Amino acid sequence: MDIRNKTIVVTGGGRGIGRAIALRLAQNGANIALFDLNETDLNETNALCAKYAIQARSYIVNVAHEGQVSDAMKRVTEDFGRLDGLVNNAGILRDNLLVKVKAGVVVGRMSMDEWNAVISVNLGGVFLCGREAAAHMIELGHGGVIVNISSISRVGHAGQSNYSAAKAGVQSLSVVWAQELARHKIRVGCIAPGYIHTEILDSMRPELFDKLTASVPVKRLGEPAEIAHAVLFILENNFFTGRCIEVDGGLRF
Ligand SMILES: NC(=O)c1ccc[n+]([C@@H]2O[C@H](COP(=O)([O-])OP(=O)(O)OC[C@H]3O[C@@H](n4cnc5c(N)ncnc54)[C@H](O)[C@@H]3O)[C@@H](O)[C@H]2O)c1
């Protein structure tokens, strides 16, 4: 797909990887619809995108809320007159052990709230945004591309029952949708980033942060722009669908 003058929704576009994706796509001539919960961050990304002489609009949306997602996706098609791409990037972390044990005694469990929060945003949000975007793309008749952001943790990572399960689901959805939507000229790709230097890692303890860097073969964290580069590749490459690109500096769990 030539992304110039196309309309692309970026969820979680307020900061971090989502902001870098929005900026890279805007720089390449796409019009950008940003979905996020944080109005201040949205305004900042919006202003940065607008410097590239494209149209950028912000929508305050909780991607885990069905009504908000369907309203916002409909508004995008009305505001821009088209919908060509969706980058499902919004995500959260609520790390915990399944069962925490000290000296043989169970002292904690991953709570149902921690489980539900991550599953509903990281998996439910991808499902809802993907479903609504696909429905509009089909009705508009131009096809399109959906890019889902999974994670290196999708293969299973201790302390992340909720996150690993959600991110494995995100990769599966990408395969299923590629099969179901190809007949409507919609491609679906997936990216599994390794450790990327963004605010989501701020919730990690500093000693863990140093251990993270040491564990990566290239001995550094990835940059958000390096994930944005992979998003652009998937959007532009018309033979790419149903597969997941790993951008992780060689790290493997
Ligand atoms: N940073 C990493 O190392 C890393 C690694 C692998 C995968 N990822 C994935 O990349 C994506 C982006 O991560 P990031 O590091 O930029 O995170 P981040 O926390 O910096 O940004 C996430 C953005 O999503 C928004 N968001 C959160 N919940 C939302 C909701 N319910 N509705 C709408 N917006 C919501 C936040 O407001 C924020 O702007 C996530 O899906 C994350 O799981 C990140």
The ligand as an ORCA input file, in Angstrom:
! r2SCAN-3c Opt
* xyz 0 1
  N       8.173     -1.139     25.443
  C       8.477     -2.411     25.260
  O       9.564     -2.900     25.646
  C       7.518     -3.313     24.546
  C       7.948     -4.596     24.196
  C       7.081     -5.446     23.522
  C       5.803     -5.018     23.207
  N       5.399     -3.768     23.573
  C       4.047     -3.376     23.235
  O       4.069     -2.189     22.466
  C       2.876     -1.443     22.719
  C       3.232     -0.020     23.122
  O       4.065     -0.080     24.263
  P       4.788      1.204     24.841
  O       6.067      0.723     25.421
  O       4.822      2.319     23.865
  O       3.790      1.561     26.053
  P       3.447      2.968     26.749
  O       2.911      2.644     28.091
  O       4.608      3.890     26.660
  O       2.294      3.518     25.821
  C       1.075      2.853     25.729
  C       0.020      3.829     25.277
  O      -1.227      3.125     25.231
  C      -2.212      3.914     25.866
  N      -3.253      3.053     26.426
  C      -3.140      2.203     27.469
  N      -4.320      1.627     27.728
  C      -5.196      2.122     26.814
  C      -6.575      1.919     26.576
  N      -7.311      1.094     27.345
  N      -7.162      2.591     25.566
  C      -6.444      3.444     24.790
  N      -5.131      3.686     24.991
  C      -4.520      3.037     25.985
  C      -1.462      4.673     26.947
  O      -2.180      5.821     27.371
  C      -0.151      4.994     26.251
  O      -0.228      6.209     25.541
  C       2.112     -2.209     23.800
  O       1.140     -3.027     23.197
  C       3.181     -3.055     24.449
  O       2.661     -4.211     25.042
  C       6.229     -2.902     24.237
*
